[in-house]
């Protein structure tokens, strides 16, 4: 059992932790997450809030079958220019977004919304707010970490789609000239990369579909995958994937990681083990009164 002087020091240290250090960490988190949020916006200077347009060349060093030039504006692809070299006859196909079309990248939009929700949670506890218990801080950190984990997961975990879902997507109607019926495309974010996948298909004849089994959902389907769309059955003959690093997505992921670490460090300082140790060191009179931190009391 700690001496009376040691108990007083411990009590003051815990009060300081709740009143000073917690707010210092919250301010630091707000600053970091505001920087992360700004990465998703990238406003053009003097443009009244319009988002900056950035061009990215999507290609791969292993093949020149597919090349794409994409224009990203915030969470939207506002332009896309794709060249596809057909493997059988080396015919070059070219298709681009219609001028009146943009494609929203839902992953970026969702990640930004989760970041802004985390900022909202932190700003609700301004510098004048007095935390009364450690549990209150733990609950806030859990809520913030949930939003940050969801934001990170939206960028690191692309949606798993079936081939019919890709075929029926509005993305197929974005291009001019229209995509051939034997071509499917899909855009998605994977970590810090903007990815384009092009699927070439061939029609399965009725005589070859006796043991037909449709492929399930996947981020990337392999050659040989089969599916049914409309009244026709198809097989994927070729798959081409190209990608490009988006630097500000990398920045955002780093900010998420740093913020999650800060939250966890603060939680560790207020963990049940730490609080129980503090509780046992308090004077008996405080125990009899039920403690100024009742939620930390051992049941």
N, C-alpha and C positions, 0 to 999 in steps of 0.2 A: 504494500500500500504506500502510495506517495505521501510525502510530508505535506503539511498544510501549505507551506510556501510553494512547493512543486505543484500542488493542486491549483493554487491561485494562478500560477504561471500558465498551466495548461488551459485553464478556463479563459484567460485573456488571449492566449494564442488562438483558441477556437473562435472567440468573438472576432478577433482580427481577421481570421480566415473568412468568416461569413461576411463581414462588413467591408473589407478592403480587397483581399486577394481575389475573391470571387468576381467582384466588379472589374478588377483589372483584367482578368481572363475574358470576361464578357466583352469588354471594349476591344481587346485584341481579336477575339472571334469576329466581332462586327466588322472590324477593319479588313480582315482577311476575306470574309464572305462578300463584302461590298466589292472588293477587287475581283472576286470570282464572278459576281453578277455582272460587272462591267465587261468582262470578257465575252459574255453572251450577247451584249448589246453592240459594242464597238460603234458608237455614234460618229457620224461624220461631222467634223468641226464646222460650226456655223450653219448646219443644215436643218435646224429646228427639230432635232431628235431622229432624223432619218438614219438608218443603219448603213454602215460602210459595206460596199461590195468588194468581195475578194475573189480572185480567180485562182483556180487550182487545176493542175494538169494531172490526170489520173492515168497511170501507165504501169508497166512492169518490165523489168530488165530481161525476163525470161522469154517474152514473146511480144510481137507487135500486132497480135490479132485484134486487140481492142485498145483504143485510145480515147480519152474523154477530156474535155475542158469544161469545168463546172464553175459557175458563179454563185457564191454563197453570200447571202445577205441576212445576217442574224440567224434565225432558225429556218430560213427558206432558201431552197435552190431556185434562183430566179432565171438562170440560163443553164442549158446543158447541151453540149455539142459532142456527139459520139460517132466515131468511125469504127466500123467492124469489117474485118477482112474474112470473108467466108473461106473456111479451110479446104473445101472441095475444089473450088475453081478460082480462088484468090480474088473473087469479085469484091469490090469495096462498096459497102453500104454506108450511107451517111444519114443521120437523123438528128434533129435538134428540137428543143422545146418550142412550142408555139409562143409567139410574142405576148399573148394575153394570159399565159399560164405560169404559175409558180407551184413548187412542190414543197409543202411544209415537212420538215424533218421533226417528227413528233418527239424523238428522243431528246433533241436539244431543247425543245419547248418545255418538256416535262422536267428536265434537269434544272433549267432556269427557274421554273416555278417552285421546285423543292428548295432551291437555294434561297429564294425570296421568302419562302415560308419560314426557313430557319432564321433569317435576319429579322423577320417580324417577331418571332418568339423571343429573340434576344433583346430587341428594342422595347418590348413590353416590360422589361426589368431595367429601367434606366438607373443612372447613378444614385438617384435619391431613394430608390427602392431598398428597403431593409429586409434582407433574408432573415427569417426567424429560426429556421431549422436547417440541418444538413440535408434532410430528406427532401426539402423543397428544392434545393440546388440539384440534387441527384435526379429528381423528376424532370427538371428543366433540361439538364444535360442529355437525359434519355430522349426527350422529345426532339432536341436539336440534332442529336446523332442519328435518329431515325430519318429525318429529312435529308441529312447529308448522305447517309447510306443509300437512300432511294435515288438521290441525284446521281451519285457515282454509278449505281447499278444501271441506270438508264443509259449511260454512255458505254459501260463495259459489257452489257448483256443485250445484244440486238434481239429483236423479236424473232421467234421461230414461226415461219409461215409455211403453209402447204403450197404446192405449185398452183392449184386452182385459186388460192387466195392471191398469189402474185398475178395470175392471169386476169383476174377480175378487178384488180386494183385500178384506181383512177390514173395511176402512173402510165398505164398503157395508152391512155387517150391524150397524153401531154405532148406527143411528138408530131412533127411534120417533116417529111411525109410520115404517114401513119406507119407504125411498126408492122412488119410482115407477120402473118399469123404463126410463123414458126420461130418467132423471137420473143423472149421475155426479158425484162430488165427489172432490177431492184436496186434501190439506194438505201444505205443504212450507215450508222455510225458504229465503229468498233474501237473502243478506247479513245485514242486521239486521232483516228483516221476516218476520212470520208471514203466509203467503199461503193463501188459499182460492180454488180454482177450481171452478166449477160448469159442467158441460156438459149442455146440453139436446140430446136426440137425436130423430131420427125414423127409422122403419123404412123400409128400401129395399125396394120391390116387386121381385119376380124379373125383371120385364120391364125394369127400369132398371139392372140390375147386370151387363149384358153386358160392359162394360169396367171392371169393378170392380177397384180396386187399394187394398189395405189400407195405411193410413198407418203409418209407422215410429214409433220412439220419439221423444219430445219432452218438454221441460219443460212447454210450453203448446201445445196443439193448436188449430188455427184452424177456424172454421166451414168446412164442406165436407169435412173429414177423414172418411174412411170406415173401417170395421172390421167384422170378423165376430166374433160372440161366441155360443157355443152353436151353434145352427143358423140364426141370424138375422144379417142384415147391416144395419148402421146407418150413418147420416150425422150428423155434428155440425151442428146447425142454429144454436145460439147458444152463446157462451162468455162467462161472467161471471167476472172476477177481482177480488177485493177483498183488501186487505192492511192491516197495521198494524205500525208500528215497535215493536220490543221493545228498550227502552233498554239492558238489560244485554247483549244480543247485540252491540250497537254497542260497548259497553265492551270486551267480549271481543276483538272484531276489532282494536280499537286496541291492546290489550295484545299480541296476536299480532304486529302490525306493529312495535311498539317492541322486542319481544324478538328478532325476526328481525334488526332493524337492529343491536342490540347484539352478537348472534352474529357477524354479518358484519364489524362493526368489529374484533372480536377476531381473526377469521380474517385480516383484512387485515394486522394487525400481525404475524401469524405466517405470512404468505404465503410460498410458495417463493422469490419474488424477494427478499423481506426477509431470509430465512434464508440464502440463497446469498450475499448481500452481506455478511452477518455472517460467514459461513464464510470468505470470501476475506480478510477482515480479521484473522482469527485468526493467531497465531504458527505458523511452519512446524512446530514441534515438536508442536503439537496436531494438525495435518494428518497427520503421520507416525504419530501414535498412533491415528488413525482417528476423532478428534473425540469430544467428549462428547455430540455430537448426530449420530450416524452417519446417521440417516435424511435429514439435510439435505445430505449430501455429494453433489456432482455426480458423476454416473456417466460 
